[in-house]
Amino acid sequence: FIANRRICVEVCLTSNFQTDPQIRNCIKSHPFKKMLDEHISVCLNTDNRTVSKTSLCDEIKLAVDIFELDRDQLWEVISNGFKRSFMPGSYADKRHIFKRWRSFINTYLKYVMQVNSYIEVMQTFIPLIVY
């Protein structure tokens, strides 16, 4: 049902780790990777930045490190967060902005990927678009 309707599930790894006893014992038991494998629309979130002492960059790094996301999976997760956001405006406006953002990212990555790893690039870039 969720996958068919492209309902996005916000995943807050650090917060879940801190509050769920089952995950606290082994964060790899979090269903995040299974949701990706099942083509459920998921995005990363911080949930409660001040309580969990995390940032979106920290959540991205945690997901990449723990679940060994490849470039395409990471791109999908980040794109889902953008496309399914509560940004004001019409769907057409959001889609237009997303296309411009994707074009910018692809151009940016084309040059930067020559010298840095993907996660290093995203850790540098994400704060510019999130904050």
C-alpha positions as CSV (number, residue, x, y, z in Angstrom):
1,F,0.0,0.0,0.0
2,I,2.7,2.5,1.0
3,A,4.9,1.6,-1.9
4,N,2.1,1.7,-4.5
5,R,1.0,5.1,-3.4
6,R,4.6,6.4,-3.1
7,I,4.0,7.6,0.5
8,C,7.3,8.7,1.9
9,V,8.5,7.2,5.2
10,E,10.8,9.6,7.1
11,V,13.6,7.5,8.7
12,C,15.4,9.1,11.7
13,L,18.2,6.6,12.4
14,T,19.7,8.3,15.4
15,S,16.4,9.0,17.1
16,N,15.3,5.4,16.4
17,F,18.6,4.1,17.8
18,Q,18.1,6.1,21.0
19,T,14.5,5.1,21.6
20,D,14.0,1.6,20.2
21,P,15.5,-1.1,22.4
22,Q,15.6,-3.6,19.5
23,I,17.5,-1.3,17.3
24,R,19.8,-0.1,20.1
25,N,21.3,-3.6,20.3
26,C,22.0,-3.6,16.5
27,I,21.3,-0.7,14.3
28,K,21.6,-2.9,11.2
29,S,18.3,-4.5,12.3
30,H,16.6,-1.2,11.4
31,P,14.2,-1.8,8.5
32,F,15.6,1.1,6.5
33,K,17.5,-1.1,4.0
34,K,14.6,-3.5,3.6
35,M,12.3,-0.5,2.8
36,L,14.8,0.6,0.1
37,D,15.0,-2.9,-1.3
38,E,11.2,-3.1,-1.4
39,H,11.0,0.2,-3.3
40,I,9.3,2.1,-0.5
41,S,9.8,5.8,-0.7
42,V,12.0,6.7,2.2
43,C,14.0,9.7,3.2
44,L,16.3,10.6,6.0
45,N,15.4,13.0,8.7
46,T,16.8,14.2,12.0
47,D,13.5,14.0,14.0
48,N,14.8,16.0,17.0
49,R,18.1,17.6,16.2
50,T,18.7,19.2,19.6
51,V,17.8,16.1,21.6
52,S,19.5,13.5,19.4
53,K,22.4,15.9,18.7
54,T,22.5,15.0,15.0
55,S,22.3,16.7,11.7
56,L,21.1,15.6,8.3
57,C,24.7,15.1,7.2
58,D,25.2,12.8,10.3
59,E,22.1,10.8,9.3
60,I,23.3,10.5,5.7
61,K,26.8,9.3,6.8
62,L,25.2,6.9,9.3
63,A,23.0,5.4,6.6
64,V,25.8,5.1,4.1
65,D,28.2,3.6,6.7
66,I,25.8,1.1,8.3
67,F,23.7,0.1,5.2
68,E,26.4,0.5,2.6
69,L,24.3,2.6,0.3
70,D,25.6,3.1,-3.2
71,R,25.4,6.3,-5.1
72,D,22.1,5.5,-6.7
73,Q,20.4,4.5,-3.4
74,L,21.7,7.7,-1.7
75,W,20.5,9.8,-4.6
76,E,17.1,8.2,-4.3
77,V,16.8,8.8,-0.6
78,I,17.8,12.4,-0.8
79,S,15.6,13.0,-3.9
80,N,12.6,11.4,-2.0
81,G,13.1,13.9,0.8
82,F,13.1,16.8,-1.6
83,K,10.2,15.6,-3.8
84,R,7.9,14.6,-0.9
85,S,8.6,17.7,1.2
86,F,6.0,20.0,2.5
87,M,7.4,22.8,0.5
88,P,4.7,25.4,-0.3
89,G,3.4,25.9,-3.8
90,S,1.9,23.6,-6.4
91,Y,3.2,20.2,-7.4
92,A,4.3,21.8,-10.7
93,D,6.3,24.4,-8.8
94,K,8.0,21.8,-6.7
95,R,8.7,19.6,-9.7
96,H,10.3,22.6,-11.5
97,I,12.5,23.5,-8.5
98,F,13.5,19.8,-8.1
99,K,14.5,19.6,-11.8
100,R,16.7,22.7,-11.4
101,W,18.2,21.3,-8.2
102,R,18.9,17.9,-9.9
103,S,20.6,19.7,-12.8
104,F,22.7,21.7,-10.4
105,I,23.6,18.6,-8.4
106,N,24.6,16.6,-11.5
107,T,26.8,19.5,-12.7
108,Y,28.3,19.9,-9.3
109,L,29.0,16.2,-8.9
110,K,30.5,15.9,-12.4
111,Y,33.3,18.2,-11.4
112,V,33.7,17.4,-7.7
113,M,33.5,13.6,-8.0
114,Q,36.8,13.7,-9.7
115,V,38.6,14.4,-6.5
116,N,36.3,13.4,-3.6
117,S,34.1,10.5,-2.7
118,Y,30.4,10.8,-3.1
119,I,29.7,10.9,0.6
120,E,32.3,13.7,1.1
121,V,30.6,15.7,-1.6
122,M,27.2,15.2,-0.1
123,Q,28.4,16.1,3.4
124,T,29.7,19.3,1.9
125,F,26.7,20.1,-0.1
126,I,23.7,19.1,2.0
127,P,24.1,21.8,4.6
128,L,23.9,24.4,1.8
129,I,20.4,23.2,0.8
130,V,19.1,22.2,4.2
131,Y,19.9,25.1,6.4
